[in-house]
Amino acid sequence: MTIIEAENATKIYKIGEVETLALDHVSLDIKAGEFAALVGPSGSGKTTMLQLLGCLDKPNSGIIRVKGQDVTRFTANQRAEIRREMIGFIFQFFALVPVLSAFENVELPLLLNNVGEKERKERVNYLLNAVGLSDWAKHRPDQMSGGQQQRVAIARALATNPIVVLADEPTANLDTENGQQAMEIMKKLNEETGTAFVFATHDPRVVAYASRVLKMVDGRLIDDGNGKILLN
């Protein structure tokens, strides 16, 4: 079942009189439970594609659908609601709230969704245990290593039981051991929860774990990861 899709999505950034074509009529779909990598060199459009799929931005033309809904027609508040309820994010620099503990960082999306206290506690404890950080629940980000912070970010991304987690260069700031550990945790949670994961990356460590690899060059999708080479 397709959960998110782009149809002829084009994105142009304009700074002053200069226009940059970031995405050029890209069409792709993400199926439920996938573990996919979006790969390509810097400037290929990977991050822009994630931003569109995650309802963080809108294309200049084309359509983005989330569970069949054309979110390009949505208001900013409606797109924010989709993000809050259906989409988890993992960022390159972790983006944890520095004054909150690991428990509180994972709990935050549940508070924003008005989840009750008992359910919040059970969900956070489950996820911290799943990423191996039960003993670090009360620690703040500055008291944890980069690898531990990334695991908190993984737990937070899954807090609301999203249909998909979008990760932008999730291993870029981790050494080989911590990067491998993060990928193994995400793969395990993907299999256990059925949540789809999509990674924008040029890291072969990430690509090796992917069950589908979509390749981008110069803002165009050249391989959809299903054995089909695209020429448009």
MINU-913335 format. One line per 2 residues: number of its first residue (from 1); their letters; for each residue x, y, z of N, C-alpha, C. Coordinates in nm, 4 decimals, m for minus. Each point is the difference from the previous one (the first is absolute). Layout:
// residues N
NUM> a> X Y Z X Y Z X Y Z | ... $
// end
This chain:
// residues 232
1> mt> 0.0836 m0.1197 0.0000 m0.0836 0.1197 0.0000 0.0874 0.1251 0.0000 | m0.0290 0.0929 m0.0907 0.0744 0.1252 m0.0059 m0.0474 0.0932 0.1110 $
3> ii> 0.0961 0.0547 0.0750 m0.0364 0.0917 0.1087 0.0347 0.1451 m0.0330 | 0.1076 0.0206 m0.0763 0.0380 0.1345 m0.0433 0.0455 m0.0082 m0.1454 $
5> ea> m0.0391 0.0982 m0.0789 0.0450 0.0007 m0.1391 0.0184 0.1425 m0.0503 | 0.0932 0.0131 m0.0911 0.0215 0.1249 m0.0708 m0.0322 m0.0232 m0.1467 $
7> en> m0.0687 0.0950 m0.0609 m0.0348 m0.0100 m0.1414 0.0488 0.1262 m0.0718 | 0.1036 m0.0165 m0.0829 0.0561 0.1111 m0.0769 0.0341 0.1208 0.0876 $
9> at> 0.0579 m0.0264 0.1151 0.0316 0.1081 0.0937 0.1203 0.0806 m0.0483 | m0.0188 0.1298 m0.0104 0.1069 0.0916 m0.0396 0.0153 0.1064 0.1074 $
11> ki> 0.1246 0.0276 0.0379 0.0267 0.1022 0.1005 0.1100 0.0926 m0.0487 | m0.0307 0.1285 0.0004 0.0949 0.1030 m0.0416 0.0215 0.0962 0.1158 $
13> yk> 0.1248 0.0224 0.0365 0.0332 0.0982 0.1016 0.0461 0.1278 m0.0697 | m0.0472 0.1132 0.0489 0.0381 0.1278 m0.0599 0.0608 0.0910 0.1046 $
15> ig> 0.1219 0.0439 m0.0243 0.0676 0.0963 0.0863 0.0356 0.1203 m0.0869 | m0.0693 0.1103 0.0236 0.0189 0.1156 m0.0860 m0.0471 m0.0329 m0.1406 $
17> ev> 0.0878 0.0194 m0.0954 m0.0332 m0.0300 m0.1392 0.0457 m0.1396 m0.0437 | 0.0607 m0.0732 0.0938 0.0561 m0.1307 m0.0326 m0.0982 m0.1110 0.0362 $
19> et> m0.0302 m0.0857 m0.0955 m0.0865 m0.1151 0.0236 0.0815 m0.1287 m0.0055 | m0.0281 m0.0889 0.0945 0.0671 m0.1299 0.0039 m0.1047 m0.1104 m0.0074 $
21> la> 0.0120 m0.0860 m0.0991 m0.0926 m0.1131 m0.0149 0.0483 m0.1136 0.0889 | m0.0681 m0.0207 0.1122 0.0405 m0.1027 0.0957 m0.0603 m0.1358 m0.0328 $
23> ld> m0.1227 m0.0024 m0.0485 m0.0669 m0.1236 m0.0414 m0.0659 0.0224 m0.1349 | 0.0153 m0.0971 m0.0895 m0.0468 0.0146 m0.1370 m0.0969 m0.1131 m0.0351 $
25> hv> m0.1299 0.0231 0.0245 m0.1054 m0.0951 m0.0360 0.0293 m0.1407 0.0547 | 0.0136 m0.0087 0.1317 0.0300 m0.1278 0.0649 m0.1291 m0.0706 0.0410 $
27> sl> m0.0105 m0.1264 m0.0376 m0.1125 m0.0838 0.0424 0.0542 m0.1226 0.0715 | m0.0523 m0.0264 0.1189 0.0400 m0.1195 0.0752 m0.1094 m0.0333 0.1002 $
29> di> 0.0022 m0.1221 0.0478 m0.0949 m0.0401 0.1036 0.0712 m0.0783 0.1079 | m0.0494 0.0133 0.1211 0.0529 m0.0725 0.1149 m0.1091 m0.0917 0.0527 $
31> ka> 0.0331 m0.1286 0.0105 m0.0962 m0.0988 0.0463 0.0085 m0.0183 0.1523 | m0.1076 m0.0465 0.0581 m0.0045 m0.0275 0.1435 0.1095 m0.1002 0.0376 $
33> ge> 0.0731 0.0298 0.1051 0.1003 m0.0922 0.0529 0.1317 m0.0034 m0.0743 | 0.0189 0.0848 m0.1007 0.1255 0.0004 m0.0756 0.1180 0.0494 0.0847 $
35> fa> 0.1199 m0.0384 m0.0423 0.1240 0.0492 0.0600 0.0860 0.0451 m0.1172 | m0.0206 0.1247 m0.0413 0.0527 0.0475 m0.1270 0.1060 0.1075 0.0181 $
37> al> 0.0957 0.0035 m0.0917 0.1049 0.1013 m0.0004 m0.0136 0.0850 m0.1249 | 0.0036 0.1310 0.0191 m0.0003 0.0962 m0.1094 0.1428 0.0517 m0.0121 $
39> vg> 0.0688 m0.0374 m0.1064 0.1432 0.0258 m0.0098 0.0330 0.0910 m0.1178 | 0.1178 0.0612 0.0112 0.0475 0.0875 m0.1060 0.1005 0.0981 0.0563 $
41> ps> 0.0772 0.0657 m0.0858 0.1015 0.0946 0.0458 m0.0637 0.1246 0.0610 | 0.0815 0.0820 0.0661 m0.0484 0.1266 0.0529 m0.0600 0.0822 m0.1126 $
43> gs> m0.1159 0.0618 0.0283 m0.0664 0.0798 m0.1025 m0.0887 m0.0780 m0.0932 | m0.0170 m0.1299 0.0257 m0.0827 m0.0824 m0.0890 m0.1487 0.0146 0.0276 $
45> gk> m0.0369 0.0600 0.1140 m0.1411 0.0203 0.0311 m0.0549 m0.0907 0.1082 | 0.0878 m0.0786 0.0643 m0.0466 m0.0969 0.1006 m0.0734 0.0685 0.1162 $
47> tt> 0.0636 0.1004 0.0582 m0.0602 0.0667 0.1156 m0.1283 0.0722 m0.0386 | m0.0003 0.0635 m0.1154 m0.1212 0.0665 m0.0476 m0.1140 m0.0995 m0.0162 $
49> ml> 0.0315 m0.1194 m0.0522 m0.1025 m0.1020 m0.0164 m0.0566 m0.0421 0.1347 | 0.0855 m0.0174 0.0986 m0.0476 m0.0351 0.1344 m0.0899 0.1089 0.0566 $
51> ql> 0.0378 0.1258 m0.0215 m0.0802 0.1105 0.0517 m0.1393 0.0009 m0.0615 | m0.0103 m0.0331 m0.1272 m0.1313 m0.0057 m0.0635 m0.0801 m0.1194 0.0508 $
53> lg> 0.0637 m0.1162 0.0079 m0.0692 m0.1199 0.0494 m0.0453 0.0186 0.1445 | 0.0782 0.0773 0.0770 m0.0316 0.0219 0.1405 m0.0890 0.1191 0.0267 $
55> cl> m0.0548 0.0610 m0.1052 m0.0905 0.1147 0.0130 0.0655 0.1199 0.0674 | 0.1330 0.0086 m0.0083 0.0708 0.1163 0.0510 0.0034 0.1117 m0.1039 $
57> dk> m0.0251 m0.0332 m0.1241 0.0020 0.0965 m0.1100 m0.0986 m0.0481 m0.1067 | m0.0292 0.0879 m0.0953 m0.0905 m0.0339 m0.1094 0.0739 0.0129 m0.1330 $
59> pn> m0.0347 m0.0836 m0.0971 0.0613 0.0141 m0.1324 m0.0558 0.1218 m0.0721 | 0.0771 0.0524 m0.0959 m0.0518 0.1070 m0.0852 m0.1060 m0.0540 m0.0951 $
61> sg> 0.0185 m0.1255 m0.0406 m0.1009 m0.0684 m0.0801 0.0076 m0.1481 0.0301 | m0.1045 m0.0718 m0.0371 m0.0068 m0.1417 0.0337 m0.0794 m0.0223 0.1272 $
63> ii> m0.0099 m0.1250 0.0403 m0.0866 m0.0385 0.1117 0.0767 m0.0873 0.0987 | m0.0248 0.0214 0.1292 0.0457 m0.0888 0.1063 m0.1247 m0.0556 0.0686 $
65> rv> m0.0086 m0.1304 0.0097 m0.1138 m0.0624 0.0680 0.0473 m0.0775 0.1222 | m0.0702 0.0149 0.1097 0.0239 m0.0771 0.1222 m0.1272 m0.0779 0.0298 $
67> kg> 0.0090 m0.1319 m0.0074 m0.1161 m0.0882 0.0165 m0.1141 0.0440 m0.0910 | 0.0367 0.0334 m0.1233 m0.0995 0.0347 m0.1001 m0.0459 0.1441 0.0013 $
69> qd> 0.0404 0.0769 0.1005 m0.0418 0.1399 0.0095 0.1004 0.0912 m0.0712 | m0.0489 0.0870 m0.0842 0.0846 0.0952 m0.0705 0.0374 0.1118 0.0972 $
71> vt> 0.1157 m0.0121 0.0646 0.0386 0.0972 0.1033 0.0499 0.1308 m0.0597 | 0.0223 0.0039 m0.1309 0.0398 0.1267 m0.0613 m0.1143 0.1015 0.0043 $
73> rf> m0.1192 m0.0470 0.0215 m0.1168 0.0891 0.0110 m0.0258 0.0425 0.1442 | 0.0752 m0.0578 0.0936 m0.0234 0.0260 0.1417 0.0590 0.1345 0.0428 $
75> ta> m0.0579 0.0572 0.1045 0.0577 0.1183 0.0621 0.1225 m0.0417 0.0823 | 0.0772 0.0991 0.0448 0.1171 m0.0292 0.0831 m0.0400 m0.0737 0.1272 $
77> nq> m0.1127 0.0390 0.0601 m0.0453 m0.0661 0.1227 m0.0433 m0.1435 m0.0270 | m0.0630 m0.0228 m0.1135 m0.0412 m0.1363 m0.0349 0.1219 m0.0891 m0.0250 $
79> ra> 0.1018 0.0543 m0.0653 0.1223 m0.0771 m0.0221 0.0718 m0.0287 0.1319 | m0.0042 0.0957 0.0911 0.0601 m0.0211 0.1321 m0.0711 m0.1138 0.0739 $
81> ei> m0.1304 m0.0090 m0.0170 m0.0765 m0.1076 0.0643 0.0387 m0.1363 m0.0583 | 0.0191 m0.0049 m0.1319 0.0451 m0.1239 m0.0635 0.1360 m0.0410 0.0559 $
83> rr> 0.0927 0.0954 0.0096 0.1329 m0.0300 0.0544 m0.0102 m0.0516 0.1425 | m0.0805 0.0660 0.0797 m0.0101 m0.0344 0.1417 m0.0568 m0.1398 0.0211 $
85> em> m0.0932 m0.0410 m0.0855 m0.0702 m0.1257 0.0208 0.0565 m0.1177 m0.0796 | 0.0635 0.0272 m0.1150 0.0333 m0.1102 m0.0907 0.1474 m0.0146 m0.0344 $
87> ig> 0.0816 0.1031 0.0273 0.1367 m0.0002 m0.0509 0.0999 0.0270 0.1112 | 0.1023 m0.0853 0.0080 0.1090 0.0217 0.0943 0.1243 0.0460 m0.0739 $
89> fi> 0.0848 0.0767 0.0690 0.1204 0.0540 m0.0626 0.1235 m0.0315 0.0838 | 0.1092 m0.0334 m0.0696 0.1311 m0.0152 0.0642 0.0952 0.0914 m0.0757 $
91> fq> 0.0632 0.0911 0.0746 0.0851 0.1000 m0.0631 0.1475 m0.0313 0.0208 | 0.0818 0.0531 m0.0900 0.1446 m0.0235 0.0025 0.0619 0.0441 0.1327 $
93> ff> m0.0490 0.1114 0.0548 0.0573 0.0536 0.1228 m0.0888 m0.0276 0.1212 | m0.0821 m0.1054 m0.0096 m0.0814 m0.0543 0.1096 m0.1188 0.0895 0.0364 $
95> al> 0.0224 0.1334 0.0156 m0.1076 0.0965 0.0266 m0.0788 m0.0323 0.1262 | 0.0694 m0.0482 0.1025 m0.0645 m0.0216 0.1285 m0.0114 0.1328 0.0741 $
97> vp> m0.0985 0.0088 0.0889 m0.0152 0.1200 0.0831 0.1003 m0.0099 0.1145 | 0.0978 0.0899 0.0070 0.1121 m0.0176 0.0936 m0.0379 0.0008 0.1472 $
99> vl> m0.1084 0.0692 0.0366 m0.0354 0.0110 0.1417 m0.0893 m0.1149 0.0464 | m0.0391 m0.0865 m0.0921 m0.0862 m0.1130 0.0346 0.0803 m0.1285 0.0117 $
101> sa> m0.0452 m0.0895 0.0845 0.0628 m0.1314 0.0130 m0.0342 m0.0859 m0.1207 | 0.0652 m0.1166 m0.0086 m0.0309 m0.0940 m0.1081 m0.1483 m0.0372 0.0032 $
103> fe> m0.0510 m0.0288 0.1196 m0.1416 m0.0347 0.0152 m0.0879 0.1130 m0.0516 | 0.0307 0.1233 0.0402 m0.0828 0.1147 m0.0377 0.0081 0.0305 m0.1489 $
105> nv> 0.1163 m0.0217 m0.0611 0.0121 0.0210 m0.1436 m0.0874 m0.0969 m0.0776 | m0.0026 m0.1252 0.0418 m0.0833 m0.0998 m0.0675 m0.1474 0.0250 0.0285 $
107> el> m0.0287 0.0488 0.1180 m0.1385 0.0266 0.0407 m0.0614 0.1201 m0.0716 | 0.0830 0.0939 m0.0432 m0.0498 0.1273 m0.0529 m0.1027 m0.0147 m0.1123 $
109> pl> 0.0250 m0.0834 m0.1031 m0.1025 m0.0139 m0.1056 m0.1330 m0.0535 0.0530 | 0.0051 m0.0813 0.1036 m0.1228 m0.0547 0.0576 m0.0769 0.1077 0.0757 $
111> ll> 0.0721 0.0894 0.0661 m0.0650 0.1133 0.0662 m0.0687 0.0896 m0.1029 | 0.0672 0.0234 m0.1118 m0.0569 0.0841 m0.1049 m0.1252 m0.0627 m0.0608 $
113> nn> m0.0079 m0.1346 0.0071 m0.1172 m0.0712 m0.0521 m0.1034 m0.0297 0.1080 | 0.0201 0.0589 0.1189 m0.0955 m0.0142 0.1111 m0.0235 m0.1443 0.0418 $
115> vg> 0.1067 m0.0802 m0.0026 m0.0091 m0.1388 0.0463 m0.0002 m0.0011 0.1529 | m0.0816 m0.0846 0.0596 m0.0126 m0.0068 0.1452 0.1287 m0.0430 0.0689 $
117> ek> 0.0137 0.0339 0.1271 0.1245 m0.0221 0.0741 0.0400 m0.1470 0.0058 | m0.0937 m0.0885 0.0291 0.0327 m0.1425 0.0114 0.0515 m0.0543 m0.1326 $
119> er> m0.0696 0.0330 m0.1082 0.0422 m0.0478 m0.1311 0.1345 0.0608 m0.0402 | 0.0195 0.1276 0.0347 0.1284 0.0652 m0.0312 0.1149 m0.0723 0.0693 $
121> ke> m0.0159 m0.0267 0.1269 0.1058 m0.0649 0.0767 0.0315 m0.1381 m0.0551 | m0.1034 m0.0767 m0.0317 0.0205 m0.1343 m0.0544 0.0712 0.0055 m0.1353 $
123> rv> m0.0408 0.0927 m0.0843 0.0586 0.0110 m0.1342 0.1459 0.0430 0.0073 | 0.0287 0.1002 0.0833 0.1379 0.0491 0.0114 0.0902 m0.1077 0.0582 $
125> ny> m0.0460 m0.0669 0.1019 0.0820 m0.1054 0.0613 0.0263 m0.1137 m0.0977 | m0.1009 m0.0352 m0.0785 0.0179 m0.1044 m0.1017 0.1074 0.0394 m0.1003 $
127> ll> m0.0076 0.1243 m0.0485 0.0928 0.0441 m0.1031 0.1416 0.0177 0.0530 | 0.0145 0.0537 0.1208 0.1342 0.0135 0.0574 0.0627 m0.1374 0.0227 $
129> na> m0.0820 m0.0961 0.0388 0.0507 m0.1363 0.0143 0.0372 m0.0579 m0.1368 | m0.0797 0.0298 m0.1017 0.0257 m0.0522 m0.1341 0.1313 0.0514 m0.0574 $
131> vg> 0.0393 0.1225 0.0364 0.1258 0.0562 m0.0503 0.1133 m0.0149 0.1008 | m0.0245 m0.0769 0.1079 0.1054 m0.0310 0.0969 0.0378 0.1134 0.0924 $
133> ls> m0.0968 0.0881 0.0320 0.0324 0.1165 0.0825 m0.0885 0.0130 0.1239 | m0.0537 m0.1102 0.0469 m0.0853 0.0059 0.1187 0.0717 0.0638 0.1182 $
135> dw> 0.1295 m0.0272 0.0140 0.0769 0.0523 0.1134 0.0405 0.1459 m0.0181 | m0.0307 0.0560 m0.1169 0.0401 0.1374 m0.0295 m0.1205 0.0932 m0.0097 $
137> ak> m0.1144 m0.0445 0.0478 m0.1243 0.0757 m0.0151 0.0068 0.1397 0.0604 | 0.0732 0.0158 0.1079 0.0038 0.1300 0.0695 0.1156 0.0885 m0.0443 $
139> hr> 0.0814 m0.0475 m0.0923 0.1160 0.0768 m0.0449 m0.0385 0.0982 m0.1106 | 0.0606 0.1176 0.0039 m0.0189 0.0996 m0.1061 0.0967 m0.0289 m0.1160 $
141> pd> m0.0257 0.0566 m0.1172 0.0863 m0.0263 m0.1158 0.1477 0.0267 0.0243 | 0.0341 0.1062 0.0768 0.1411 0.0311 0.0217 0.0694 m0.0972 0.0940 $
143> qm> m0.0780 m0.0930 0.0542 0.0566 m0.1046 0.0864 0.0114 m0.1329 m0.0728 | m0.0291 0.0012 m0.1327 0.0018 m0.1227 m0.0792 0.0947 0.0142 m0.1182 $
145> sg> 0.0466 m0.1132 m0.0502 0.0847 m0.0007 m0.1194 m0.0843 0.0278 m0.1240 | 0.0673 0.0245 m0.1138 m0.0724 0.0210 m0.1249 m0.0846 m0.1198 m0.0379 $
147> gq> 0.0535 m0.1187 0.0190 m0.0761 m0.1205 m0.0314 m0.1241 m0.0140 0.0859 | 0.0125 0.0340 0.1285 m0.1155 m0.0066 0.0890 m0.1039 0.1054 m0.0365 $
149> qq> 0.0457 0.1193 m0.0366 m0.0933 0.1045 m0.0411 m0.0770 m0.0415 m0.1255 | 0.0687 m0.0656 m0.0933 m0.0687 m0.0451 m0.1200 m0.1040 m0.1054 0.0326 $
151> rv> 0.0281 m0.0849 0.0966 m0.0981 m0.1009 0.0399 m0.1216 0.0642 0.0662 | 0.0206 0.1067 0.0765 m0.1140 0.0749 0.0543 m0.0823 0.0580 m0.1144 $
153> ai> 0.0691 0.0538 m0.1012 m0.0698 0.0562 m0.1164 m0.0806 m0.1061 m0.0735 | 0.0530 m0.1205 m0.0079 m0.0732 m0.1108 m0.0633 m0.1263 m0.0309 0.0791 $
155> ar> 0.0139 m0.0083 0.1318 m0.1156 m0.0278 0.0856 m0.1051 0.1096 m0.0130 | 0.0450 0.1244 m0.0013 m0.0941 0.1126 m0.0128 m0.0747 m0.0059 m0.1333 $
157> al> 0.0709 m0.0354 m0.1072 m0.0629 m0.0059 m0.1324 m0.1122 m0.1025 m0.0051 | 0.0100 m0.1039 0.0820 m0.0993 m0.1072 m0.0001 m0.1068 0.0163 0.1069 $
159> at> 0.0071 0.1076 0.0772 m0.0873 0.0152 0.1160 m0.1480 m0.0066 m0.0355 | m0.0396 0.0617 m0.1092 m0.1421 0.0097 m0.0342 m0.0496 m0.1112 m0.0914 $
161> np> 0.0792 m0.1067 m0.0128 m0.0362 m0.1084 m0.0920 m0.0232 0.0524 m0.1417 | 0.0971 0.0709 m0.0561 m0.0192 0.0585 m0.1330 m0.0057 m0.1062 m0.1082 $
163> iv> m0.0523 0.0387 m0.1171 m0.0006 m0.0925 m0.1125 0.1378 m0.0064 m0.0654 | 0.0799 0.1070 0.0180 0.1324 0.0048 m0.0604 0.0923 0.0859 0.0847 $
165> vl> 0.1280 m0.0386 0.0038 0.1047 0.0823 0.0591 0.0935 0.0434 m0.1120 | 0.0234 0.1298 m0.0099 0.0896 0.0565 m0.1005 0.1289 0.0431 0.0687 $
167> ad> 0.1126 m0.0488 m0.0491 0.1291 0.0249 0.0644 0.0961 0.0641 m0.0983 | 0.0526 0.1180 0.0358 0.0927 0.0728 m0.0862 0.1423 m0.0214 0.0484 $
169> ep> 0.0785 m0.0769 m0.0751 0.1395 m0.0310 0.0345 0.0128 m0.0447 0.1468 | m0.0697 m0.1061 0.0388 m0.0072 m0.0370 0.1422 0.1305 m0.0480 0.0619 $
171> ta> 0.0995 m0.0372 m0.0823 0.1273 m0.0489 0.0558 0.1151 0.0971 m0.0238 | m0.0293 0.1171 m0.0557 0.1068 0.0918 m0.0424 0.0885 0.0450 0.1157 $
173> nl> m0.0556 0.0114 0.1199 0.0773 0.0473 0.1145 0.0344 m0.1112 0.0985 | m0.0029 m0.1234 m0.0495 0.0311 m0.1145 0.0855 0.1195 m0.0753 m0.0551 $
175> dt> 0.0785 m0.0585 0.0910 0.1099 m0.0842 m0.0457 m0.0562 m0.1323 m0.0518 | 0.0867 m0.0837 m0.0519 m0.0448 m0.1236 m0.0647 m0.0816 m0.0883 0.0935 $
177> en> 0.0484 m0.0184 0.1229 m0.0690 m0.0885 0.0941 m0.1373 0.0532 0.0369 | m0.0086 0.1296 0.0330 m0.1285 0.0574 0.0383 m0.0945 0.0097 m0.1193 $
179> gq> 0.0550 0.0256 m0.1186 m0.0831 0.0032 m0.1187 m0.0626 m0.1352 m0.0283 | 0.0795 m0.1055 0.0136 m0.0511 m0.1353 m0.0219 m0.1050 m0.0353 0.1044 $
181> qa> 0.0255 0.0386 0.1244 m0.0955 m0.0291 0.1068 m0.1329 0.0716 m0.0251 | 0.0076 0.1260 m0.0425 m0.1223 0.0753 m0.0280 m0.0799 m0.0659 m0.1117 $
183> me> 0.0686 m0.0447 m0.1053 m0.0694 m0.0631 m0.1110 m0.0637 m0.1319 0.0415 | 0.0696 m0.0770 0.0811 m0.0555 m0.1269 0.0458 m0.1240 0.0214 0.0861 $
185> im> 0.0032 0.1034 0.0838 m0.1159 0.0318 0.0835 m0.1188 0.0402 m0.0873 | 0.0264 0.0869 m0.0986 m0.1092 0.0444 m0.0860 m0.0576 m0.1149 m0.0823 $
187> kk> 0.0859 m0.0879 m0.0495 m0.0478 m0.1148 m0.0765 m0.0855 m0.0912 0.0873 | 0.0429 m0.0204 0.1229 m0.0756 m0.0841 0.0933 m0.1375 0.0619 0.0290 $
189> ln> m0.0029 0.1298 0.0246 m0.1267 0.0665 0.0295 m0.0897 0.0049 m0.1239 | 0.0603 0.0127 m0.1167 m0.0760 m0.0070 m0.1244 m0.0727 m0.1338 m0.0107 $
191> ee> 0.0706 m0.1074 0.0305 m0.0591 m0.1332 m0.0090 m0.1041 m0.0233 0.1091 | 0.0245 0.0538 0.1198 m0.0916 m0.0232 0.1121 m0.1267 0.0835 m0.0093 $
193> tg> 0.0125 0.1249 m0.0460 m0.1136 0.0922 0.0021 m0.0719 0.0117 m0.1340 | 0.0691 m0.0347 m0.1093 m0.0587 0.0170 m0.1323 0.0070 0.1423 m0.0521 $
195> ta> 0.0641 0.0879 0.0753 0.0181 0.1374 m0.0456 0.1025 0.0033 m0.1131 | m0.0323 0.0698 m0.1070 0.0945 0.0145 m0.1109 0.1099 0.0988 0.0383 $
197> fv> 0.1201 m0.0211 m0.0537 0.1118 0.0915 0.0190 0.0526 0.0404 m0.1377 | 0.0279 0.1282 m0.0167 0.0628 0.0497 m0.1226 0.1185 0.0866 0.0400 $
199> fa> 0.1192 m0.0351 m0.0503 0.1229 0.0704 0.0351 0.0522 0.0771 m0.1206 | 0.0347 0.1249 0.0195 0.0770 0.0736 m0.1002 0.1459 m0.0125 0.0415 $
201> th> 0.0826 m0.0568 m0.0867 0.1369 m0.0295 0.0422 0.0936 m0.0192 m0.1184 | 0.1280 0.0166 0.0257 0.1011 m0.0470 m0.0945 0.0970 m0.0920 0.0724 $
203> dp> m0.0414 m0.0462 0.1197 0.0819 m0.0863 0.0838 m0.0242 m0.1465 m0.0379 | 0.1022 m0.0719 m0.0470 m0.0194 m0.1410 m0.0367 m0.0422 m0.0878 0.1174 $
205> rv> 0.0293 0.0448 0.1232 m0.0444 m0.0750 0.1181 m0.1517 m0.0036 0.0067 | m0.0633 0.1092 m0.0378 m0.1463 0.0074 0.0012 m0.0577 m0.0780 m0.1171 $
207> va> 0.0570 0.0214 m0.1173 m0.0503 m0.0649 m0.1215 0.0009 m0.1518 0.0141 | 0.1003 m0.0530 0.0697 0.0125 m0.1448 0.0155 m0.1191 m0.0617 0.0735 $
209> ya> m0.0664 0.0786 0.0830 m0.1144 m0.0512 0.0766 m0.1319 0.0125 m0.0761 | m0.0026 0.0798 m0.1039 m0.1257 0.0316 m0.0686 m0.0511 m0.1178 m0.0822 $
211> sr> m0.1307 m0.0174 0.0012 m0.0628 m0.1018 m0.0844 m0.0379 0.0581 m0.1362 | 0.0095 0.1321 m0.0121 m0.0281 0.0683 m0.1274 0.0880 0.1243 m0.0075 $
213> vl> 0.0645 0.0205 m0.1133 0.0898 0.1148 m0.0179 m0.0492 0.0835 m0.1180 | m0.0369 0.1248 0.0291 m0.0446 0.0939 m0.1031 0.1147 0.0966 m0.0263 $
215> km> 0.0364 0.0184 m0.1264 0.1177 0.0801 m0.0341 m0.0410 0.1305 m0.0673 | 0.0639 0.1091 0.0480 m0.0284 0.1321 m0.0546 0.1273 0.0660 m0.0524 $
217> vd> m0.0130 0.0744 m0.1072 0.1087 0.0797 m0.0567 m0.0606 0.1284 m0.0558 | 0.0576 0.1141 0.0376 m0.0419 0.1300 m0.0548 m0.1506 0.0226 0.0092 $
219> gr> m0.0572 m0.0358 0.1137 m0.1415 0.0267 0.0220 m0.0958 m0.0961 m0.0665 | 0.0535 m0.1061 m0.0613 m0.0850 m0.0974 m0.0671 0.0202 m0.1399 0.0581 $
221> li> m0.1065 m0.0754 0.0053 0.0071 m0.1394 0.0429 0.0396 m0.0844 m0.1203 | 0.1143 m0.0677 0.0094 0.0465 m0.0782 m0.1151 m0.0195 m0.1498 0.0195 $
223> dd> m0.0322 m0.0426 0.1211 m0.0240 m0.1420 0.0276 m0.0978 m0.0069 0.1156 | m0.1158 m0.0625 m0.0205 m0.1038 m0.0012 0.1031 0.0157 m0.1115 0.1019 $
225> gn> 0.1088 m0.0762 m0.0094 0.0246 m0.1047 0.0981 m0.0824 m0.1238 m0.0198 | m0.0776 m0.0051 m0.1067 m0.0815 m0.1184 m0.0318 0.0454 m0.0665 m0.1281 $
227> gk> 0.1284 0.0240 m0.0351 0.0544 m0.0599 m0.1207 m0.0339 0.0756 m0.1262 | m0.0512 0.1216 0.0164 m0.0416 0.0792 m0.1147 0.0893 0.1239 m0.0110 $
229> il> 0.0721 0.0131 m0.1080 0.0827 0.1176 m0.0234 m0.0858 0.1090 m0.0648 | 0.0002 0.1178 0.0589 m0.0830 0.1088 m0.0481 0.0807 0.0969 m0.0828 $
231> ln> m0.0548 0.0466 m0.1084 0.0705 0.0905 m0.0885 m0.0556 0.1407 0.0047 | m0.1177 0.0205 0.0606 m0.0590 0.1333 0.0034 0.0656 0.0870 0.1058 $
// end
